[in-house]
Every structure is written in C-alpha cells, then in structure tokens.
Amino acid sequence: MLSEKGKYASATQNRRFVWTEIVWPLILELNDVAFTLKQYQGKRDQVCEERKIGVTVTSRGLVSLMQKGILLKEDKIYSIHYRLIPYMRLKAKCDYATAIHEARVK
C-alpha cells in the first residue's frame, strides 16, 4: 500500500485490504465459515494479479486478522469469528469495520 503512512496505519490498511478483497470474498465463494491456507493463497494470488500489486502487501494481513480475533486458526484451517457467520449465511457485505466490531463485542 502506501509507504508514507506510519507503521500502525499501514498495518491497518493492509489488514483492511486482506479482509475486504481476499478473505470475505473467499468465504462467500466457498459458502463456508472456514478455508485452508492453499485456498487463501489462490484467492490472494488472483486478487494481486488483477490489481497488479505485489503479494508482499498482503503478507502480514492474515496473521494480523488472527491477532485481532476476526480469524481463528486450528491446525491448517482458518475460520471466521462465530459472530460473522450470520453475515456469511445472508451473503451480506461485511466490511472490516463490521468484522472488527463483531469480533470485539463481548
């Protein structure tokens, strides 16, 4: 993304991009709450090629989404936070702001 931003702003922007452009569309395509790393990498490569951006832009996005609690990892499977499942079932738009809010609400 843009290198003029600070470290935290850049991380948020990358996380937002990975969620909005890669993870959520992948969840909707699969119509499943979970995906494998291989499925993620395929979608990531497709998006990066379409947008003509390097894979490095997305490099820390997946891990960062796990740190924020939006994604969970068990063995080799990644899954979305349980509060995001209704959005998936409705095939609704779930932007990053919604995802972070739902994952943080206790």
Secondary structure by P-SEA (a helix, b strand, c coil): ccccccaaaaaaaaaaaaaaccaaaaaaaaccccccaaaaaaaaaaaaaaaccccccccaaaaaaaaacccccccccccccccaaaaaaacccccaaaaaaaaacc
